[in-house]
Amino acid sequence: MTCILLTGSSRGIGAAARNALEARGAKVIGQATSSTSVDTVPADFSDPGAPHELWEAALARAGGAIDVLVNNAGMFVPNPIDASDIEWLDGWEDTMRINLTASAQLSRFAVRHWLERGVPGRIVHVASRAGHRGDSPAHWHYAASKGGMLAMHKTIARQYAAEGILSFAITPGFTDTAMAGDYLESRGGAGLLADIPLGRVAEPEEIGKLIEFCALDAPASLTGATLDANGASYVR
């Protein structure tokens, strides 16, 4: 049975991915900022020590072997440039810690785990269209964190493919989650759909299926690839 550590598993894309993976028979150990569920480890990534505590707890629940890491947890909070200097810096650093640094810490633990055991492994990074094309003036930090995740993903793929450690990235555009819904409303609601040739935002289940594919089915030769899911609002 494939054992998967999935961060941000309690709602939206994470919940959809969990359902898809468990339907395939995978054992999923989830993470949420706070949780009382027996199959989810509470971990607040604003705490620098939380990723390590999560990794150790997940390993214990997995019986000492994790096969796949899915870096899905993230935050999306506006950070206007006219905020005070300290407020802007705090917003930048909070987003970087949760969206990028925690993912880097977990990726490092996973790569070391697989190298030490001499076994293959997979990492799936849920980044964003913003990592390619940028975002709004209040979301420099979000775009930068997702761009950093994509650079990290490519580095992992290039460095460890020979050891059977594979890295995949998914870059959703707007997705019908509470987080994206707040953003859409703040930017004019349905009028923003004019920028999406498909005429709608993605459903969480669509992104969940991509996570399932990368975690369980993607051929090894796809390592290093980034899969866009943005309704043709950004093509490259």
ChimeraX attribute file (.defattr): number of C-alpha atoms within 10 A of each C-alpha:
attribute: neighborCount
match mode: 1-to-1
recipient: residues
	/A:1	8
	/A:2	17
	/A:3	21
	/A:4	26
	/A:5	28
	/A:6	26
	/A:7	28
	/A:8	24
	/A:9	26
	/A:10	21
	/A:11	15
	/A:12	20
	/A:13	26
	/A:14	27
	/A:15	19
	/A:16	21
	/A:17	28
	/A:18	29
	/A:19	18
	/A:20	19
	/A:21	24
	/A:22	14
	/A:23	11
	/A:24	13
	/A:25	11
	/A:26	18
	/A:27	19
	/A:28	25
	/A:29	23
	/A:30	26
	/A:31	26
	/A:32	21
	/A:33	17
	/A:34	12
	/A:35	14
	/A:36	9
	/A:37	12
	/A:38	9
	/A:39	14
	/A:40	22
	/A:41	24
	/A:42	19
	/A:43	22
	/A:44	17
	/A:45	23
	/A:46	18
	/A:47	12
	/A:48	14
	/A:49	13
	/A:50	18
	/A:51	25
	/A:52	16
	/A:53	14
	/A:54	21
	/A:55	20
	/A:56	14
	/A:57	15
	/A:58	25
	/A:59	17
	/A:60	12
	/A:61	15
	/A:62	18
	/A:63	9
	/A:64	11
	/A:65	18
	/A:66	24
	/A:67	22
	/A:68	25
	/A:69	26
	/A:70	28
	/A:71	26
	/A:72	21
	/A:73	25
	/A:74	23
	/A:75	14
	/A:76	16
	/A:77	17
	/A:78	19
	/A:79	21
	/A:80	15
	/A:81	14
	/A:82	9
	/A:83	12
	/A:84	10
	/A:85	10
	/A:86	9
	/A:87	14
	/A:88	18
	/A:89	15
	/A:90	13
	/A:91	19
	/A:92	20
	/A:93	16
	/A:94	19
	/A:95	25
	/A:96	22
	/A:97	20
	/A:98	22
	/A:99	28
	/A:100	24
	/A:101	21
	/A:102	24
	/A:103	26
	/A:104	19
	/A:105	17
	/A:106	22
	/A:107	25
	/A:108	12
	/A:109	16
	/A:110	23
	/A:111	22
	/A:112	12
	/A:113	19
	/A:114	20
	/A:115	15
	/A:116	9
	/A:117	10
	/A:118	12
	/A:119	14
	/A:120	18
	/A:121	22
	/A:122	27
	/A:123	27
	/A:124	25
	/A:125	26
	/A:126	27
	/A:127	31
	/A:128	26
	/A:129	22
	/A:130	22
	/A:131	20
	/A:132	18
	/A:133	12
	/A:134	17
	/A:135	16
	/A:136	15
	/A:137	11
	/A:138	16
	/A:139	21
	/A:140	17
	/A:141	26
	/A:142	29
	/A:143	22
	/A:144	21
	/A:145	25
	/A:146	25
	/A:147	21
	/A:148	18
	/A:149	24
	/A:150	26
	/A:151	11
	/A:152	18
	/A:153	25
	/A:154	17
	/A:155	13
	/A:156	21
	/A:157	21
	/A:158	14
	/A:159	11
	/A:160	17
	/A:161	17
	/A:162	10
	/A:163	14
	/A:164	17
	/A:165	25
	/A:166	30
	/A:167	30
	/A:168	26
	/A:169	27
	/A:170	22
	/A:171	21
	/A:172	24
	/A:173	21
	/A:174	26
	/A:175	22
	/A:176	18
	/A:177	16
	/A:178	11
	/A:179	15
	/A:180	16
	/A:181	15
	/A:182	14
	/A:183	17
	/A:184	18
	/A:185	12
	/A:186	10
	/A:187	12
	/A:188	10
	/A:189	12
	/A:190	11
	/A:191	10
	/A:192	15
	/A:193	17
	/A:194	11
	/A:195	13
	/A:196	16
	/A:197	13
	/A:198	13
	/A:199	14
	/A:200	17
	/A:201	22
	/A:202	18
	/A:203	16
	/A:204	20
	/A:205	20
	/A:206	16
	/A:207	23
	/A:208	21
	/A:209	18
	/A:210	22
	/A:211	29
	/A:212	24
	/A:213	15
	/A:214	27
	/A:215	24
	/A:216	17
	/A:217	10
	/A:218	16
	/A:219	10
	/A:220	15
	/A:221	9
	/A:222	14
	/A:223	24
	/A:224	19
	/A:225	17
	/A:226	19
	/A:227	17
	/A:228	22
	/A:229	22
	/A:230	21
	/A:231	19
	/A:232	14
	/A:233	19
	/A:234	16
	/A:235	11
	/A:236	5
